[in-house]
Amino acid sequence: MNTSEQKDHHQYLTDAQGKKVAVLLPIEEYEQLLEDLYDGRAVRERRGEPTISLEEMKSRLGHSE
């Protein structure tokens, strides 16, 4: 299920004054959020590393067009 197809399945826990203090969401959505966080961290950590072209990567992997 992609995000455009998801309905709002979130449930909120509130305190005595009605202020939202926590959220309950489907495990699949939670796992996707964690994956996105890890991916973002990896991108930030590798930002300064040199890059190579797609053609170079294909060459290294032994793929030719």
ZAKOL-918713 format. One record per atom (N, C-alpha, C): residue number from 0; x negated, y, z negated; residue in three letters; atom name. Coordinates in pm, 1 decimal. Layout:
// residues N
<r k="NUM" px="X" py="Y" pz="Z" r="ALA" a="CA"/>
...
***
This chain:
// residues 65
<r k="0" px="-85.6" py="-116.2" pz="0.0" r="MET" a="N"/>
<r k="0" px="0.0" py="0.0" pz="0.0" r="MET" a="CA"/>
<r k="0" px="-90.8" py="123.2" pz="0.0" r="MET" a="C"/>
<r k="1" px="-76.8" py="211.1" pz="97.4" r="ASN" a="N"/>
<r k="1" px="-158.3" py="331.1" pz="96.7" r="ASN" a="CA"/>
<r k="1" px="-85.5" py="442.6" pz="22.8" r="ASN" a="C"/>
<r k="2" px="-158.4" py="550.0" pz="-3.7" r="THR" a="N"/>
<r k="2" px="-102.9" py="653.4" pz="-89.4" r="THR" a="CA"/>
<r k="2" px="19.0" py="721.1" pz="-29.4" r="THR" a="C"/>
<r k="3" px="27.7" py="727.5" pz="102.9" r="SER" a="N"/>
<r k="3" px="144.5" py="792.2" pz="161.7" r="SER" a="CA"/>
<r k="3" px="270.5" py="707.1" pz="145.4" r="SER" a="C"/>
<r k="4" px="253.2" py="577.6" pz="121.2" r="GLU" a="N"/>
<r k="4" px="368.5" py="489.2" pz="104.9" r="GLU" a="CA"/>
<r k="4" px="407.9" py="470.8" pz="-41.8" r="GLU" a="C"/>
<r k="5" px="321.5" py="513.1" pz="-132.4" r="GLN" a="N"/>
<r k="5" px="348.6" py="490.5" pz="-273.4" r="GLN" a="CA"/>
<r k="5" px="455.6" py="586.1" pz="-323.7" r="GLN" a="C"/>
<r k="6" px="539.2" py="534.2" pz="-409.5" r="LYS" a="N"/>
<r k="6" px="635.7" py="617.6" pz="-480.1" r="LYS" a="CA"/>
<r k="6" px="575.0" py="648.4" pz="-616.1" r="LYS" a="C"/>
<r k="7" px="629.5" py="743.4" pz="-685.0" r="ASP" a="N"/>
<r k="7" px="576.2" py="781.7" pz="-815.3" r="ASP" a="CA"/>
<r k="7" px="614.3" py="676.0" pz="-918.2" r="ASP" a="C"/>
<r k="8" px="522.3" py="583.5" pz="-944.3" r="HIS" a="N"/>
<r k="8" px="544.7" py="477.6" pz="-1041.8" r="HIS" a="CA"/>
<r k="8" px="475.5" py="508.9" pz="-1174.1" r="HIS" a="C"/>
<r k="9" px="436.9" py="633.8" pz="-1193.5" r="HIS" a="N"/>
<r k="9" px="368.5" py="671.7" pz="-1315.7" r="HIS" a="CA"/>
<r k="9" px="470.0" py="690.7" pz="-1428.3" r="HIS" a="C"/>
<r k="10" px="428.0" py="649.3" pz="-1545.4" r="GLN" a="N"/>
<r k="10" px="507.9" py="673.8" pz="-1664.7" r="GLN" a="CA"/>
<r k="10" px="420.5" py="753.1" pz="-1760.3" r="GLN" a="C"/>
<r k="11" px="478.4" py="851.6" pz="-1822.4" r="TYR" a="N"/>
<r k="11" px="403.0" py="937.6" pz="-1912.2" r="TYR" a="CA"/>
<r k="11" px="442.9" py="912.4" pz="-2056.5" r="TYR" a="C"/>
<r k="12" px="342.7" py="912.7" pz="-2143.4" r="LEU" a="N"/>
<r k="12" px="366.5" py="906.4" pz="-2286.7" r="LEU" a="CA"/>
<r k="12" px="358.2" py="1049.7" pz="-2338.5" r="LEU" a="C"/>
<r k="13" px="451.8" py="1084.8" pz="-2423.2" r="THR" a="N"/>
<r k="13" px="455.7" py="1221.3" pz="-2474.5" r="THR" a="CA"/>
<r k="13" px="445.9" py="1221.8" pz="-2626.4" r="THR" a="C"/>
<r k="14" px="400.6" py="1335.6" pz="-2677.7" r="ASP" a="N"/>
<r k="14" px="396.5" py="1351.1" pz="-2823.1" r="ASP" a="CA"/>
<r k="14" px="532.1" py="1402.5" pz="-2872.8" r="ASP" a="C"/>
<r k="15" px="539.6" py="1432.5" pz="-2998.3" r="ALA" a="N"/>
<r k="15" px="666.2" py="1474.0" pz="-3058.9" r="ALA" a="CA"/>
<r k="15" px="721.0" py="1603.6" pz="-2998.6" r="ALA" a="C"/>
<r k="16" px="633.2" py="1685.9" pz="-2942.6" r="GLN" a="N"/>
<r k="16" px="676.5" py="1811.3" pz="-2881.0" r="GLN" a="CA"/>
<r k="16" px="707.9" py="1794.9" pz="-2732.1" r="GLN" a="C"/>
<r k="17" px="694.7" py="1673.5" pz="-2680.4" r="GLY" a="N"/>
<r k="17" px="723.1" py="1648.3" pz="-2539.7" r="GLY" a="CA"/>
<r k="17" px="605.6" py="1672.6" pz="-2446.7" r="GLY" a="C"/>
<r k="18" px="487.6" py="1700.5" pz="-2502.2" r="LYS" a="N"/>
<r k="18" px="367.3" py="1723.2" pz="-2421.6" r="LYS" a="CA"/>
<r k="18" px="313.1" py="1588.6" pz="-2373.7" r="LYS" a="C"/>
<r k="19" px="281.8" py="1580.0" pz="-2243.9" r="LYS" a="N"/>
<r k="19" px="224.8" py="1456.8" pz="-2188.7" r="LYS" a="CA"/>
<r k="19" px="86.3" py="1434.8" pz="-2248.9" r="LYS" a="C"/>
<r k="20" px="64.6" py="1313.3" pz="-2302.9" r="VAL" a="N"/>
<r k="20" px="-63.5" py="1281.3" pz="-2365.9" r="VAL" a="CA"/>
<r k="20" px="-132.3" py="1161.0" pz="-2302.0" r="VAL" a="C"/>
<r k="21" px="-60.6" py="1085.3" pz="-2220.0" r="ALA" a="N"/>
<r k="21" px="-118.4" py="968.1" pz="-2155.0" r="ALA" a="CA"/>
<r k="21" px="-31.9" py="931.9" pz="-2035.5" r="ALA" a="C"/>
<r k="22" px="-89.9" py="850.6" pz="-1945.9" r="VAL" a="N"/>
<r k="22" px="-16.2" py="808.1" pz="-1827.3" r="VAL" a="CA"/>
<r k="22" px="-33.6" py="657.2" pz="-1809.9" r="VAL" a="C"/>
<r k="23" px="71.2" py="593.0" pz="-1766.0" r="LEU" a="N"/>
<r k="23" px="69.9" py="450.9" pz="-1735.2" r="LEU" a="CA"/>
<r k="23" px="91.7" py="439.6" pz="-1584.7" r="LEU" a="C"/>
<r k="24" px="1.7" py="371.5" pz="-1514.9" r="LEU" a="N"/>
<r k="24" px="16.0" py="356.7" pz="-1370.9" r="LEU" a="CA"/>
<r k="24" px="-11.9" py="213.3" pz="-1330.3" r="LEU" a="C"/>
<r k="25" px="31.1" py="173.9" pz="-1210.2" r="PRO" a="N"/>
<r k="25" px="9.3" py="37.0" pz="-1163.5" r="PRO" a="CA"/>
<r k="25" px="-139.8" py="3.3" pz="-1158.6" r="PRO" a="C"/>
<r k="26" px="-173.6" py="-120.2" pz="-1192.6" r="ILE" a="N"/>
<r k="26" px="-313.6" py="-162.6" pz="-1199.1" r="ILE" a="CA"/>
<r k="26" px="-384.5" py="-142.8" pz="-1065.8" r="ILE" a="C"/>
<r k="27" px="-314.5" py="-164.0" pz="-955.2" r="GLU" a="N"/>
<r k="27" px="-377.0" py="-146.4" pz="-823.8" r="GLU" a="CA"/>
<r k="27" px="-421.1" py="-1.4" pz="-805.1" r="GLU" a="C"/>
<r k="28" px="-338.7" py="91.5" pz="-848.9" r="GLU" a="N"/>
<r k="28" px="-374.0" py="232.9" pz="-837.3" r="GLU" a="CA"/>
<r k="28" px="-491.2" py="266.7" pz="-929.0" r="GLU" a="C"/>
<r k="29" px="-491.2" py="212.2" pz="-1049.2" r="TYR" a="N"/>
<r k="29" px="-601.1" py="232.1" pz="-1142.9" r="TYR" a="CA"/>
<r k="29" px="-732.1" py="180.4" pz="-1083.6" r="TYR" a="C"/>
<r k="30" px="-727.9" py="59.9" pz="-1028.5" r="GLU" a="N"/>
<r k="30" px="-848.2" py="1.1" pz="-968.6" r="GLU" a="CA"/>
<r k="30" px="-897.5" py="84.3" pz="-850.6" r="GLU" a="C"/>
<r k="31" px="-805.7" py="137.8" pz="-770.2" r="GLN" a="N"/>
<r k="31" px="-844.8" py="222.2" pz="-657.2" r="GLN" a="CA"/>
<r k="31" px="-908.7" py="351.7" pz="-707.3" r="GLN" a="C"/>
<r k="32" px="-855.4" py="408.5" pz="-814.0" r="LEU" a="N"/>
<r k="32" px="-915.5" py="529.2" pz="-871.6" r="LEU" a="CA"/>
<r k="32" px="-1057.2" py="502.2" pz="-920.1" r="LEU" a="C"/>
<r k="33" px="-1077.5" py="388.3" pz="-986.6" r="LEU" a="N"/>
<r k="33" px="-1212.3" py="352.6" pz="-1031.6" r="LEU" a="CA"/>
<r k="33" px="-1306.9" py="336.4" pz="-913.0" r="LEU" a="C"/>
<r k="34" px="-1262.1" py="269.1" pz="-808.9" r="GLU" a="N"/>
<r k="34" px="-1345.0" py="250.0" pz="-689.8" r="GLU" a="CA"/>
<r k="34" px="-1382.4" py="385.1" pz="-628.6" r="GLU" a="C"/>
<r k="35" px="-1285.7" py="474.5" pz="-621.0" r="ASP" a="N"/>
<r k="35" px="-1313.0" py="608.6" pz="-566.5" r="ASP" a="CA"/>
<r k="35" px="-1415.2" py="683.2" pz="-652.4" r="ASP" a="C"/>
<r k="36" px="-1404.9" py="670.1" pz="-784.4" r="LEU" a="N"/>
<r k="36" px="-1501.9" py="734.7" pz="-872.9" r="LEU" a="CA"/>
<r k="36" px="-1641.7" py="679.0" pz="-851.0" r="LEU" a="C"/>
<r k="37" px="-1653.5" py="546.4" pz="-842.7" r="TYR" a="N"/>
<r k="37" px="-1783.6" py="483.9" pz="-819.7" r="TYR" a="CA"/>
<r k="37" px="-1841.0" py="524.2" pz="-684.3" r="TYR" a="C"/>
<r k="38" px="-1756.0" py="529.0" pz="-582.4" r="ASP" a="N"/>
<r k="38" px="-1801.7" py="570.6" pz="-449.4" r="ASP" a="CA"/>
<r k="38" px="-1851.8" py="714.6" pz="-453.1" r="ASP" a="C"/>
<r k="39" px="-1779.3" py="801.4" pz="-520.0" r="GLY" a="N"/>
<r k="39" px="-1820.6" py="940.5" pz="-531.1" r="GLY" a="CA"/>
<r k="39" px="-1953.6" py="955.2" pz="-602.2" r="GLY" a="C"/>
<r k="40" px="-1972.0" py="876.3" pz="-706.3" r="ARG" a="N"/>
<r k="40" px="-2098.9" py="879.6" pz="-779.3" r="ARG" a="CA"/>
<r k="40" px="-2212.8" py="835.1" pz="-688.9" r="ARG" a="C"/>
<r k="41" px="-2192.6" py="729.3" pz="-613.8" r="ALA" a="N"/>
<r k="41" px="-2297.0" py="679.7" pz="-523.5" r="ALA" a="CA"/>
<r k="41" px="-2333.6" py="785.2" pz="-419.5" r="ALA" a="C"/>
<r k="42" px="-2234.0" py="853.7" pz="-366.7" r="VAL" a="N"/>
<r k="42" px="-2259.7" py="958.7" pz="-267.2" r="VAL" a="CA"/>
<r k="42" px="-2343.1" py="1070.6" pz="-329.8" r="VAL" a="C"/>
<r k="43" px="-2305.0" py="1115.1" pz="-449.7" r="ARG" a="N"/>
<r k="43" px="-2379.7" py="1222.7" pz="-516.2" r="ARG" a="CA"/>
<r k="43" px="-2523.0" py="1181.5" pz="-545.5" r="ARG" a="C"/>
<r k="44" px="-2542.0" py="1058.0" pz="-592.1" r="GLU" a="N"/>
<r k="44" px="-2676.1" py="1012.0" pz="-626.6" r="GLU" a="CA"/>
<r k="44" px="-2766.3" py="998.3" pz="-504.5" r="GLU" a="C"/>
<r k="45" px="-2707.2" py="972.1" pz="-388.2" r="ARG" a="N"/>
<r k="45" px="-2786.8" py="947.7" pz="-267.8" r="ARG" a="CA"/>
<r k="45" px="-2790.1" py="1068.3" pz="-174.8" r="ARG" a="C"/>
<r k="46" px="-2732.7" py="1178.1" pz="-216.1" r="ARG" a="N"/>
<r k="46" px="-2719.9" py="1296.5" pz="-130.8" r="ARG" a="CA"/>
<r k="46" px="-2853.4" py="1342.8" pz="-73.3" r="ARG" a="C"/>
<r k="47" px="-2959.8" py="1340.8" pz="-149.0" r="GLY" a="N"/>
<r k="47" px="-3089.0" py="1390.3" pz="-103.2" r="GLY" a="CA"/>
<r k="47" px="-3170.7" py="1290.7" pz="-22.6" r="GLY" a="C"/>
<r k="48" px="-3123.0" py="1169.4" pz="-7.2" r="GLU" a="N"/>
<r k="48" px="-3199.0" py="1067.6" pz="65.6" r="GLU" a="CA"/>
<r k="48" px="-3197.1" py="1094.2" pz="215.8" r="GLU" a="C"/>
<r k="49" px="-3303.2" py="1053.4" pz="282.9" r="PRO" a="N"/>
<r k="49" px="-3304.7" py="1071.6" pz="429.1" r="PRO" a="CA"/>
<r k="49" px="-3195.6" py="987.0" pz="494.9" r="PRO" a="C"/>
<r k="50" px="-3150.0" py="1032.3" pz="609.3" r="THR" a="N"/>
<r k="50" px="-3045.8" py="960.7" pz="681.8" r="THR" a="CA"/>
<r k="50" px="-3101.8" py="904.7" pz="811.7" r="THR" a="C"/>
<r k="51" px="-3027.6" py="810.0" pz="870.2" r="ILE" a="N"/>
<r k="51" px="-3063.5" py="756.4" pz="1001.5" r="ILE" a="CA"/>
<r k="51" px="-2938.2" py="757.1" pz="1088.2" r="ILE" a="C"/>
<r k="52" px="-2958.6" py="752.5" pz="1216.7" r="SER" a="N"/>
<r k="52" px="-2845.0" py="753.3" pz="1309.4" r="SER" a="CA"/>
<r k="52" px="-2779.1" py="615.6" pz="1313.0" r="SER" a="C"/>
<r k="53" px="-2657.9" py="613.2" pz="1364.6" r="LEU" a="N"/>
<r k="53" px="-2586.6" py="487.0" pz="1382.2" r="LEU" a="CA"/>
<r k="53" px="-2664.9" py="395.1" pz="1475.6" r="LEU" a="C"/>
<r k="54" px="-2720.1" py="451.9" pz="1580.0" r="GLU" a="N"/>
<r k="54" px="-2797.6" py="372.4" pz="1675.7" r="GLU" a="CA"/>
<r k="54" px="-2918.3" py="307.9" pz="1608.8" r="GLU" a="C"/>
<r k="55" px="-2986.0" py="382.2" pz="1520.6" r="GLU" a="N"/>
<r k="55" px="-3100.1" py="327.7" pz="1447.2" r="GLU" a="CA"/>
<r k="55" px="-3055.5" py="214.0" pz="1355.8" r="GLU" a="C"/>
<r k="56" px="-2943.7" py="231.0" pz="1287.2" r="MET" a="N"/>
<r k="56" px="-2894.2" py="124.9" pz="1199.0" r="MET" a="CA"/>
<r k="56" px="-2859.5" py="0.3" pz="1278.9" r="MET" a="C"/>
<r k="57" px="-2793.9" py="17.8" pz="1392.8" r="LYS" a="N"/>
<r k="57" px="-2761.2" py="-97.2" pz="1477.8" r="LYS" a="CA"/>
<r k="57" px="-2887.4" py="-168.2" pz="1521.8" r="LYS" a="C"/>
<r k="58" px="-2988.8" py="-91.2" pz="1556.2" r="SER" a="N"/>
<r k="58" px="-3116.2" py="-149.2" pz="1598.2" r="SER" a="CA"/>
<r k="58" px="-3178.0" py="-229.9" pz="1484.9" r="SER" a="C"/>
<r k="59" px="-3178.0" py="-173.6" pz="1366.7" r="ARG" a="N"/>
<r k="59" px="-3233.1" py="-244.8" pz="1250.9" r="ARG" a="CA"/>
<r k="59" px="-3159.3" py="-374.2" pz="1220.1" r="ARG" a="C"/>
<r k="60" px="-3029.6" py="-372.4" pz="1247.4" r="LEU" a="N"/>
<r k="60" px="-2947.9" py="-491.1" pz="1219.6" r="LEU" a="CA"/>
<r k="60" px="-2947.2" py="-589.9" pz="1335.5" r="LEU" a="C"/>
<r k="61" px="-3012.5" py="-553.0" pz="1445.0" r="GLY" a="N"/>
<r k="61" px="-3018.7" py="-642.3" pz="1560.3" r="GLY" a="CA"/>
<r k="61" px="-2895.1" py="-640.1" pz="1647.2" r="GLY" a="C"/>
<r k="62" px="-2815.6" py="-535.7" pz="1636.9" r="HIS" a="N"/>
<r k="62" px="-2696.9" py="-522.4" pz="1720.5" r="HIS" a="CA"/>
<r k="62" px="-2729.0" py="-430.5" pz="1838.4" r="HIS" a="C"/>
<r k="63" px="-2688.1" py="-473.6" pz="1953.6" r="SER" a="N"/>
<r k="63" px="-2704.8" py="-387.3" pz="2070.6" r="SER" a="CA"/>
<r k="63" px="-2569.9" py="-370.2" pz="2138.5" r="SER" a="C"/>
<r k="64" px="-2557.1" py="-262.7" pz="2212.7" r="GLU" a="N"/>
<r k="64" px="-2428.7" py="-235.5" pz="2278.6" r="GLU" a="CA"/>
<r k="64" px="-2423.6" py="-297.3" pz="2414.0" r="GLU" a="C"/>
***
